[in-house]
Amino acid sequence: QVQLEESGGGVAQPGGSLLLSCTASGDIFNIYSMSWYRTIPGKQRELVATIDGRGLRDYLESVKGRFTISKPVRENIVYLQMNFLKPEDTAVYYCNSNLWTNSGTRGDYWGPGTQVTVSS
């Protein structure tokens, strides 16, 4: 089976920084993409950032210039460096990966989420 585990969430002040990490492990053959989503209370889940197998990245408009997604080439790990945090960034952040398993299936897998709270 495949499992994703996030770490690095916590509390930050406005203007501060946090680094989120997500490690994917288990029955993984190849990762097509890794992404960070978030759910703000009262809102629909939104895609924050994504990186594909070619290293191409995309971001939610409201985090451009502040957040950076990255993935080491030899590891099934994805990071989200969050700088210049704002109170509206407060959310549960989820790691997602679209991947092929060794058994030949492709699908989306999710981590359990990590809370990020930004307040003064």
PyMOL commands that set and color helices and strands:
alter all, ss='L'
color gray80, all
select helices_A, chain A and resi 61-63+87-89
alter helices_A, ss='H'
color red, helices_A
select strands_A, chain A and resi 2-7+10-12+18-26+30-39+46-52+57-59+67-70+77-82+91-100+106-110+114-118
alter strands_A, ss='S'
color yellow, strands_A
deselect
rebuild
show_as cartoon
